Amino acid sequence: MLALVQDEGTKVEQLMALVRQRIERRALVPGARLASVRAMAESRGVSKSTVVEAYDRLVAEGAIRARPGSGYYVAAPLAPLAIATVDGRPEPEIDPLWMLRQSLLTHPDTLKPGSGWLPDSWMPQPLLRKALRGIARGADLPSMTHYSSAMGSEPLRRLIARRMGEQGVEAGPDQILLTDSGTQAIDLVCRFLLEPGDAVLIDDPCYFNFQALLRAHRARPIGVPYTPHGPDVAAFAAALETHKPRLYITNSACHNPTGAALSAAVAHRVLKLGEAHGLLIVEDDIFCDFEAEPSPRLAAFDGLDRVIRVGSFSKSLTSAVRCGHVAARPDWIAALTDLRIATSLSGSPIATEFVHAALTDGSYRRHVERLRGRLEQAMTRTIARLRPLGITPWIEPRAGLFLWAKLPDGIDAIDVTRRAFAEDMVLAPGNVFSVSESAGNYMRLNVAMMEDERVYPILARALE
């Protein structure tokens, strides 16, 4: 890790503050062993005597305690939790919401190979600045002060419709509603279609925030085992018979967290089963730009009849300007628009003008092409560097930023995550993605974030 900064108090005081912060954030729980004096000194770039003094002062405070011949352990009791899970029970130490909170940490020293986005240095900074300057010089001044139209910018909706057509999904601008994000789009769909207690199929494993959203809507998530080609068709059929679900929420391309892609055969079977059981499908397609050749899409085969397609540009353009969209049947879009007005009135015209300006600039296409190449190279390097640690890929994805990786036998991903977090590195253990908690030996890794050389020594220590 980076050395401590000298102008922010003494190094001893900074180390003490670091340990206190980890205890408060529950990265270190009562009874947890602190990094050894040697390991802490190496990771923070300080002398062993500095670490010894910091630990001794923390012992004097009662925050930690020393065990002769064993090391230092957390003694401080935990403060009451400030946030509970949606159903009111105390939240687990590491769950989907914990993952989101830690991934959103902005401390510059925090490594995030468990996050779901690209490093800042990979994003098109010149293009973003150019788009901002263009908006500032724009002649359409009312858009800088007025609400947006109910469905959002028509030029951007037309552009999104054209881009969807390139992926085989036919839709007109009247079938597209702009939202503040892909997450808000799914939230609106859940508000529109779900009642408390409804069963909803999700992949097992799946993006962890699907579970958090469904808990917020008091729905019942039902996991279906995921394969390298899509959901297990036999298990999918059995779940339809047993649970009579209202929705199925999935990623078809660059699947989160596995990196898999849906096959045409599985897509056809899923759609036929869904039609027979009155199932509606939400296809979250926010990673579509990472594919050079589009893989099969449920929305393309279905024609947006029973499939609702969700997208955004937060992964490939910027997450700082929130803009997503949902595409569906015109009558559903009309109802979702009314729901959008009731819950948030309208979106940001500045955000939609910004996204439209960036997407229509020729450099965006070149940026995406470079991203695909960089991600392919990062995937290859990451897999090669993980093998000596005994970490093996579930599959080798052909596109995207996620690698679903199996840890050595007998290693629990939650334990590895806790140890890594104690060294300011956020990992994504398998069970936060698994509703059945059957992925305790797996981890989702972001290959773009794995390019940082500091990741591998910390990961090796966490595996010990």
Secondary structure by P-SEA (a helix, b strand, c coil): ccccccccccaaaaaaaaaaaaaaacccccccccccaaaaaaaacccaaaaaaaaaaaaaaccbbbcccbbbbbcccccccccccccccccccccaaaaaaaaacccccccccccccccccccaaaaaaaaaaaaaaccccccccccccccccaaaaaaaaaaaaaaccccccccccccccaaaaaaaaaaacccccbbbbbcccccaaaaaaaaaacbbbbbccccccccaaaaaaaaaaccccccccccccccccccccccaaaaaaaaaaaaaabbbbbbbccccccccccccccccccccccbbbbccccccccccbbbbbccccaaaaaaaaaaaaaccccccaaaaaaaaaaaacaaaaaaaaaaaaaaaaaaaaaaaaaccccccccccccccccccccccccccaaaaaaaaaaacbbbbcccccccccccccbbbbccccccccaaaaaaaaaac
